[in-house]
Amino acid sequence: MQIISSIIALALASTFATSVGAQSTSTCSNVTSTTTSSAARSSNLLARGFGYRREEDDTMMDSGPLPKVKGAYLRNLTVGAAGEQLVTYWSDAKVSPATSDASVVQAVIMFHGRFRDGNLYWDIGRNATVLANKKGTPGASNNTVVIAPQFFSKKYSVARYTAKQIAFSGNAWEYGGKASFPSGTNVTGFSAIDSLISQLSDKTKFKALKRIILVGHGGGGQVVSRYAVLSDDSTAKAAQISLRYVIGDPSSNLYYTNDRPLRSSFDAQNYNMKSCSGYNNYRYGFTDINSQVPTVPSNPDPKTYFKTFAARDVVFVVGNNDTLPNGDQGGEAILMGGQSRRDRNYMYWRYINLLAGVPNTNSDLDNAGYPGKFSSTLPSWGASTGNTLKAQLTIIDGAKHDAELAYKSDLGIAAIFTRGTLQRGGPVLPTKRRRAFRRGVHPESPPA
């Protein structure tokens, strides 16, 4: 029995390592022995009954043609100068005439995660739209087209993409990186999204379109989180189309400064900034961003990007039970607030409010039970933001890492469709865990 447990623990540790490697080459080493620490964490997770699911891995083999979805068809969009294409799941006007190009008033763009399952995310978006209309959710409309881009893995989706369709290495689409197929292409994940929005902004085709809502969860949440910071929305604005960015439960977000939550305020699993020399490299921070996203200038000013972000219509959606230590378990991500997505996203919410100079941020969030602390040396860019942050946070009570549950809830549906001020939801933490955090205990972290 002991031998079997050891084998399982080693396999689980290997899964952690594979997951981190799939994200990017980690620059981190644990303060203690990395190998021993990973195995020990895996044993502790097994002892506590945690299962590790590979949401952050890109090694799933896609087989056969893309699945068909009732109510949608596959629509190829030209997104590159050499005729490169992005394939999308698109609401079929033959099934629902209200979603014809000339009729739609808003578009919901659903981004899949690392499983590359655009069909399922189109279904989630369609179901949210149907529920919103049935419930009379403000902002809902039958004239809503649901679009789910399908990003391919060059290595693992070989049977699925054609000679013109773009494919990526290591899920680079997730952070806006360059496609690796077709050979020699200059298309990136973000430039493909730019092209999609540009085509939707063509008033000769989409005469009635007034609003585009970008929605992601998990890996798709990482897409939207970074696109909300780095994208140029001038084409949509010129067409008088508003944009909303809905960011659901990502494993990490983009930091504008070298600051991270104080390690004394969460369990950093023996990682620190010194042991993670590239903790601020892009996809986690702005360092070396141009080498990963060529459309970004070589020496970007994070403050300028933050000023733009602070004025955008952004909604963070967090499940207050999204606490399993899976997803990105590299040191760069753990330094953002521990092993769980929920806590990392709560601490990022504190961070962007402090950075924007929003008054009483620490006292308000402390009183509400949010985890995390930042150094008093964290800068305030309130002079450029007017001490305001337009972004909102919606907490889905009881939701684990589950896109379907998040976006079929009343609050999740409102996050997509309802304009203006949204309900915060909550509670921030289940009652017992809130008390534990106030005592300085971190109940979701495996024992040391």
Buried (B, 14 or more C-beta within 10 A) or exposed (E): EEEEEEEEBBEBBEBBBBBBBBBBEBBBBBBBEBEEBBBBBBBBBBEEEBEBEBBBBBBBEBEEEBEEBEBBBBBEBEBBEEEBBBBBBBBBBEEBEBBBBEBBBBBBBBBBBBBBBBBBBBBBBBBBBBBBBEEEBEBBBBBBBBBBBBBBBBBBBBEBBEEBBBBBBBBBBBBBBBBBBBEEBEBBBBBBBBBBBBBBBEEEEBEEBBBBBBBBBBBBBBBBBBBBBBBEBEBBEEBEBBBBBBBBBBBBBBBBBEBBBBBEBBBBBBBBBEBBEBBBBBBBBBBEBBEBBBBBEEEBEBBEBBBBBBBBBBBBBBBBBBBBBBBBBBBBBBBBBBBBBBBBBBBBBBBBBBBBBBEEBBEEBBEBBBBBBBEEEBEBBBEBBEBBBEBBBBBBBEBBBBBBBBBBBBBBBBBBBBEEEBEEBBBBBBEEBBEBBEEEEBBBBBEE
